[in-house]
Amino acid sequence: MKFKELSPSTYAEEFIRSKILVEEDGTAIKSQRELSADLGVSRNAIKYALKRLQYDGDIRIKERQGIEINKKRDINLLSMEPMSKELKQAEMHIKHISSEIIKTPDSLVDFFGNATELAEIKRIRLDDKDVVSFEISYLDNRKFEDIASVNFNECSLYQILENRYGKLPIYGYENITCVLANESLATKLNVKINTPLYQVDSYNYSDDDKAVEHTAQFLPANKIKYHFKAKNIFDYQEDDDDDII
């Protein structure tokens, strides 16, 4: 059996990846010059390796600050998959906080139309003991009768919608803003008050253009990175080329 020798850039990339596996998010990586000297390869080989790692989202290159390991969670904003599937974490857990029937808030009247009451479902997602997100989902209580009585511990909302009600969102849009954690959000996400958070408001529709559900997600900004992966952003069509933001 013949073994193909690794190219210098691939050798450098694999070496750095081995470091990423055992180090924490934000750990500094040596400079291009230092890596070149340590590994005995050219700086061009190091440069190409770092570019690939940066493209894959495994490192951050900050001007005048150097190179850091990046272990933030990667979420494709244009996917209609449940968030637990997007996070691709086998150890992800869903904790159901509460469900209740509320009067439709003024801010959601345009989206839900003539729905006077909504089911409000609150959950958090955890990776082991680390809280990844807090989310509040709203659904028309008339269309999804008794959904407020469902136990959502370790249970996907979309699975319930499909299996119990035969309905799934087909398309939607999202608004992304940044907010500071107030006392309530800080408690739920286990972060300090005024910690920067992503707030992702999603509005999802069925194939007959009727509102299905609205979810507001709050995620610690230091644990998440978002990217678009789309060929045609208006049609929500995914492609293999993506731009990380």
N, C-alpha and C positions, 0 to 999 in steps of 0.2 A: 504494500500500500504506500502511495506517495502522499506526502503532506505539502501543501502549498505554503510557502513562507509568507507571513503577513507583511503587507506594505508598511513603511514607517508610520504613515498617518493612522492606519488601522491599529497598529501596535500601540501608538500613543492614545488613541481613543479608548481601546480596551483597558489600558492601564488606568486612565482617568475614571472610567466607569466603575472599576473595582474600588476606587476610593469613594466614589459617590455612594455605593451600596452601604458602606459602613460609617459614613460621616453624617452629621446633622445638616438640616437646611440652613443656608447662610454661611457654612464653613468656607473659609477662603482657600482657594487653590493657588498653587505657585504660579509665577509669571511665565510667559512663553519662553523667556530666556532661561529661567531656572529649569523648566520642564525639558527643554532641549538639551541642556547640559546633563541632567539626571538620566535621561533615557538614551542619550547618544544619537539623537535624530535631529534633522534640520528644523529650524524655526518654521519653515513653510509647512512641514509635516505636522507640527504642533498646531499651527494656525488652521489647517484644514480639519484636524480632529476637533478643535474647539468650535469651529463653525458648525459641524455636524451635531455636536452635543448641544449647542445653543439652539439650533433648529428643532431638535427633539425636545427642547424644554428642560434639559437636565442641568444646565448651568445658566447663570446670569453674568453678563459682561458689562460692568459699570465703568463708564469713563472716569479715569483718574482714581478709581477705587479698586480695580482689579476684577478677579473672577471669583464667583461664589457658586456653591452648590445650590440647586433649586429643587426642592421637593414639594412645592405647592401642588395641589390637586388640579388636574387638567380637565376642564369641562367644555364640551363643544356646545356653544349657545344655540346652534341651529338644529340640534337633534331633538326629535320629539320623543326620545326614549325617557322612561322614568329616571329621575336623578340618581337613584341607587345604581342603575345600570350604567349611567354615564360615568359615575365615579369609579366603576370597575374595581371595587374592593370587596373581596370575599368576606371580610370580617366586618362589613358595614352593618350597623344595627339601626332599627327605627323604633323610637320610643314615642308612644301616643300620650300626649299630655292631656288633651281635653277635646270634647265635641259638644256643640250646643247649637240651638236654633236662635238666630238673631234677626232683627229687622234689617232689611237691605240698606246698607249705608248709602248716603247720597253719592259718594264717590264711585259706586258700582251700579247705579241705576241705569246709566246709559249702556253698560255692558250686558246686564242681565234683563233689561227691558222691564216687563210688567211683573217680574218676580218680587213679591212683597217680603218673603222670608228666605233666608239662606242658611244652609248648614255651614258652620264654621269649625274647621278641623285644625288643631294645632299639634305639631309633631317636631321632634328633633331627630337628627341623624348623628350617629356616633361611629367613629372608627376606634374600636376597643373602648377606651374611656375618654377619648378626645372628641368633643362636640364639633361637628363639621358644619351643621346648619340648623337654623330654626325656621320653620315655615308655617304659614297660615293659609289654608285652602278654603275656598268658598264655592258652593254649588247650590243651584236652585233646589230648595227642599221639596218642591212639588214634583220635579222630574226624577229626583233621586230619593224617594221616600224611604225613611228609616236609616239613611246612611249615617246619621249622627249616632246611631246605636252600634255601629260597627267598631270592633276592637282593631285598631290599626297598629298595634304592636307587631313589629317584624312583618308588616303587611304593606304592599304597594297600593297606592290610591288607584293607579291606572289598572291594576289587576282586578280590583274590586269593581271598577266601572265596567270593565269588559265582561267579567265572569258573572256578576250579579245583575247588571243592568243592560248588558249588550251594547254598550256605547263607549267609544274612545275618541279623544281629540284627534283630528286629522291635520290641523294646521293651527298656527297661532303666531303671536309676536311677543317680544319681550322688551321691557324698558329697564335699563341698568343705571342705577344712581349709587352714589356713595353717601353714607350717613355715619353719624357717630353713635355708638351704643349708649342708650339711656340706661337707667337702673334696671328696668325690666329685661331688656335685651342682654345686658351684661350678665345678669343672673342666669338666663337660659343658655347663653353661649359660653359661660364660664370664662369671660374676659373682663378686663377692667372697663369702668365707665369711660366713655369717650374714645374707646378703641375704634378705628376705622372699620366699617363694614361695607360689603357690597349688598345693596338691596336690589333683587331681581324680581320684577313684577311681570308675570306671564299671563297672557289672556288667550285661552285656547277654545277652539271651535270644532264642531262636528262637520261631517261632509255636507250637511244641508245648511251650513253657515249659521247655525244656532250656537249660542254660548254654552259651553260645557262647564268649564271651571276657570277660576282665577286663583293664582297662588302668589303670595308674597314670600320670598325667601331672603333670609338674612345670613350672610356668611362672613366670617372674619377675613379681612382682606389679606392678612399675612399668611393664610393657609390655602388660598385659591388663586389659580390663574385661569383666565378665560381666553378662548380663541374661537375664531370663525373658521369653519371648514366647509366651503361652499363654492359651487361653480356658478350658481345663479342665486344671489341672495334673496331675490324677490320670490323665487319659487321654492326656496328651502331645499335646493338640490345639492347634495354633498359631492365633493371631489377629493382627489388625493392630495391636492396642493392646498396648504392652509397658511394663513398669516397669523402669527401669534401677536397678541396685543397685551 
